[in-house]
Amino acid sequence: MEKKILICDNNQGLVQVLKTILSEFTPANILTETCIKDVYVRVLREQPDVLIADLGMPNIKADRLMHDIRNDADCEGIYIIAISASAQGMRLSLAAGADVSLGKPLDLDELMTEVILALL
């Protein structure tokens, strides 16, 4: 079964860069979403193996999204990589259920390591 990675960030440039890099270096199908309010439904529909989500998106708090995913039996097994520009955001994401929280600006080597480990 093909692995899936869902990237969620309102920065379309970052989403495109991550999609390009992950498409090149992983066998996974890369899905993207730039509107956080649509992510939960997308997660339920697509059942990604990995969710990469920016904590600082407008309108809905990503930590709430992570909490909802962690408390939904239909989302069991999804590896969540949170990205945040602040130390407080990184702590919030871990408390909400992220498997790992990475700081911005992103260290692409660190991100790739986490993604590859998650896909194993």
C-alpha positions in Angstrom: 0.0 0.0 0.0 1.3 3.4 -1.0 2.4 5.7 1.9 1.0 9.2 2.2 2.3 12.4 3.6 0.0 15.4 4.2 1.7 18.8 4.4 -0.4 21.5 6.0 0.9 25.1 6.0 -0.6 28.4 4.9 2.8 29.4 3.4 2.3 28.1 -0.2 6.0 28.6 -1.0 7.0 26.3 1.9 4.4 23.7 1.0 5.7 23.6 -2.6 9.3 23.3 -1.5 8.5 20.5 1.0 6.4 18.7 -1.6 9.2 18.8 -4.2 11.8 17.6 -1.7 9.6 14.8 -0.2 8.5 13.7 -3.7 12.1 13.4 -4.7 13.4 11.6 -1.6 10.5 9.4 -0.5 8.3 6.9 -2.2 5.2 8.5 -0.6 2.3 10.2 -2.3 2.6 13.8 -1.2 -0.7 15.6 -0.4 -1.0 19.3 0.5 -3.4 21.6 2.2 -3.0 25.3 2.8 -6.3 25.8 4.8 -6.2 24.3 8.3 -10.0 24.2 8.6 -10.0 21.6 5.8 -7.2 19.4 7.3 -9.2 17.3 9.7 -11.7 16.1 7.0 -8.8 15.5 4.7 -7.0 13.4 7.3 -10.1 11.3 7.8 -10.5 10.9 4.1 -6.9 10.3 3.1 -5.6 8.5 6.2 -2.0 9.8 5.7 0.9 8.0 7.4 2.5 11.3 8.2 1.0 14.7 8.9 3.3 17.7 8.8 1.5 20.7 10.2 2.4 24.3 11.0 1.3 25.2 14.4 0.9 28.9 13.6 -1.8 28.8 11.0 -4.7 31.3 11.1 -8.3 30.7 12.2 -8.0 27.3 13.9 -5.2 26.4 16.3 -3.1 23.5 15.0 -2.6 22.2 18.5 -6.4 21.7 18.7 -6.3 19.8 15.4 -3.5 17.6 16.7 -5.5 16.9 19.9 -8.6 16.0 17.8 -6.6 13.7 15.6 -5.1 12.0 18.7 -8.5 11.4 20.2 -10.1 10.0 17.1 -9.8 6.2 16.7 -10.1 6.6 12.9 -6.8 8.5 13.0 -4.8 6.0 15.0 -1.2 5.5 13.8 -0.8 8.9 12.0 2.7 10.3 12.8 2.4 14.0 13.4 5.3 16.3 12.8 4.6 19.8 14.1 6.5 22.8 12.9 6.6 26.1 14.8 8.5 29.3 14.9 8.4 29.6 18.7 9.5 27.5 21.6 6.1 27.8 23.2 4.5 26.5 20.0 6.8 23.6 20.0 5.8 22.7 23.6 2.1 23.2 22.8 2.3 20.8 19.9 4.0 18.1 21.9 1.4 18.5 24.7 -1.4 18.2 22.0 0.0 14.9 20.7 2.6 15.7 18.1 5.2 12.9 17.8 7.9 15.5 17.2 8.0 19.3 17.0 10.5 21.0 14.7 11.5 24.7 14.8 11.3 27.2 12.0 13.3 27.9 10.0 13.2 24.2 9.2 16.3 22.1 9.1 15.5 20.0 6.1 17.9 17.2 7.1 16.1 16.9 10.4 12.7 16.9 8.8 13.8 14.2 6.3 15.1 12.0 9.1 11.8 12.3 10.9 9.8 11.5 7.8 11.9 8.6 6.8 11.7 7.1 10.3 7.9 7.6 10.3 7.5 5.8 7.0 9.4 2.7 8.1 
